[in-house]
Amino acid sequence: MESYFFYPKDFTFVCPTEIVEFAKLQGEFADRDAVILGGSTDNEFVKLAWRREHKDLAGLNQYSFADTQGQLTDALGIRDLTEGVALRATFIIDPNNIIQHVSVNALNVGRNPQEILRILDALQTNELCPCNRPLGGETL
């Protein structure tokens, strides 16, 4: 499976907290044969400068994508029309390219990467998963 997360802008305050937390979980996503990739509408040069300048991002071994024209952002309907940036949207896509999960947060509310991992874990069971099922928890 693939997981994509969009964030509003580089050189902001909430975005690096999410990126760092997703990076911490990268091994757990990999253990589930899942790819996690984040990005925004900023270009690759802005991303590189931000990674080099921000102490928490400098050492991360995680790539990001640049939707510089905003075509993907617009096609998915996740652009904040007032600010002109992507909302905090997360997609989990199965091997058949079917979206299995979508979550979208407002610009001012960071998401919970641990919850995205929990949902991915549940989706991969192919069984019924009860409310609040923890990672690796019982299925119905």
C-alpha positions as CSV (number, residue, x, y, z in Angstrom):
1,M,0.0,0.0,0.0
2,E,1.0,3.6,-0.4
3,S,0.3,6.5,1.9
4,Y,0.5,10.1,0.8
5,F,0.3,13.1,3.0
6,F,-0.1,16.7,1.9
7,Y,0.9,19.6,4.0
8,P,0.4,23.3,3.4
9,K,3.8,24.9,3.1
10,D,7.5,24.4,3.7
11,F,9.0,26.8,6.3
12,T,6.0,26.7,8.5
13,F,5.5,25.5,12.1
14,V,3.1,22.6,12.3
15,C,4.3,20.9,9.1
16,P,7.7,19.9,10.4
17,T,6.1,18.3,13.4
18,E,4.1,16.0,11.2
19,I,7.0,15.2,8.8
20,V,9.3,14.2,11.7
21,E,6.6,12.0,13.2
22,F,6.0,10.3,9.9
23,A,9.7,9.8,9.5
24,K,9.9,8.2,12.9
25,L,7.3,5.6,11.8
26,Q,8.9,5.0,8.4
27,G,10.3,1.6,9.5
28,E,6.9,0.5,10.7
29,F,5.3,1.5,7.4
30,A,8.1,-0.4,5.6
31,D,7.5,-3.5,7.8
32,R,3.9,-3.4,6.4
33,D,5.3,-3.1,2.8
34,A,3.9,0.4,2.7
35,V,5.4,3.5,1.3
36,I,4.9,6.9,3.0
37,L,5.5,10.1,1.1
38,G,4.6,13.7,1.9
39,G,4.6,16.9,-0.1
40,S,3.2,20.3,-0.8
41,T,2.9,22.7,-3.6
42,D,6.3,24.3,-2.9
43,N,9.0,23.5,-5.4
44,E,12.0,21.2,-4.9
45,F,14.4,24.1,-4.2
46,V,12.3,25.4,-1.4
47,K,12.1,21.9,0.0
48,L,15.9,21.4,-0.2
49,A,16.5,24.8,1.5
50,W,14.0,24.0,4.3
51,R,15.5,20.5,4.9
52,R,19.0,22.1,5.1
53,E,17.9,24.9,7.4
54,H,15.5,23.2,9.8
55,K,17.3,21.2,12.5
56,D,14.6,18.6,12.9
57,L,14.4,17.9,9.1
58,A,18.1,18.0,8.2
59,G,18.9,14.4,9.0
60,L,15.7,12.7,7.8
61,N,15.9,9.9,5.3
62,Q,12.6,10.6,3.7
63,Y,11.7,12.1,0.3
64,S,9.0,14.6,-0.4
65,F,7.1,15.4,-3.5
66,A,6.5,18.9,-5.1
67,D,3.1,19.4,-6.7
68,T,4.3,22.8,-8.0
69,Q,1.4,23.3,-10.4
70,G,-1.1,22.1,-7.8
71,Q,-2.7,19.8,-10.3
72,L,-2.8,16.8,-7.9
73,T,-3.9,19.1,-5.1
74,D,-6.7,20.5,-7.2
75,A,-7.7,17.1,-8.7
76,L,-8.1,15.7,-5.2
77,G,-10.1,18.7,-4.0
78,I,-7.8,19.5,-1.1
79,R,-6.8,23.1,-1.8
80,D,-7.7,25.7,0.8
81,L,-9.1,28.3,-1.5
82,T,-8.5,31.2,0.9
83,E,-4.8,30.4,1.5
84,G,-4.1,28.7,-1.9
85,V,-2.3,25.8,-0.3
86,A,-3.0,22.1,0.2
87,L,-5.0,21.1,3.3
88,R,-3.5,18.5,5.6
89,A,-4.8,15.5,3.7
90,T,-3.8,11.9,4.0
91,F,-4.6,9.1,1.5
92,I,-4.0,5.4,1.9
93,I,-4.1,3.7,-1.5
94,D,-4.1,-0.1,-2.1
95,P,-2.1,-2.0,-4.7
96,N,-5.0,-1.7,-7.2
97,N,-4.8,2.2,-6.9
98,I,-8.0,2.3,-5.0
99,I,-8.2,4.9,-2.2
100,Q,-9.0,3.0,1.0
101,H,-8.7,5.9,3.5
102,V,-8.9,9.7,3.3
103,S,-8.5,12.2,6.2
104,V,-8.3,15.9,5.8
105,N,-7.5,18.4,8.6
106,A,-7.8,22.1,8.6
107,L,-4.6,24.1,8.2
108,N,-4.2,24.8,11.9
109,V,-4.6,21.2,13.1
110,G,-1.8,18.7,12.8
111,R,-2.6,15.1,12.0
112,N,-1.7,12.0,14.0
113,P,0.8,9.8,12.0
114,Q,0.3,7.0,14.6
115,E,-3.4,6.9,13.6
116,I,-2.5,6.6,9.9
117,L,-0.3,3.7,10.7
118,R,-3.1,2.1,12.9
119,I,-5.6,2.5,10.0
120,L,-3.1,1.0,7.5
121,D,-2.5,-1.9,9.8
122,A,-6.2,-2.5,10.1
123,L,-6.8,-2.3,6.4
124,Q,-4.1,-4.9,5.8
125,T,-5.9,-7.5,8.0
126,N,-8.7,-7.8,5.4
127,E,-10.9,-8.6,8.4
128,L,-13.4,-6.6,10.4
129,C,-11.6,-4.3,12.9
130,P,-13.5,-2.9,15.9
131,C,-13.4,0.7,17.0
132,N,-10.2,1.8,18.7
133,R,-8.3,-1.4,17.6
134,P,-4.7,-1.0,18.5
135,L,-1.8,-1.9,16.2
136,G,-1.8,-5.7,15.8
137,G,-5.0,-6.0,17.9
138,E,-7.8,-8.5,17.7
139,T,-10.1,-8.5,14.8
140,L,-13.8,-9.6,14.8
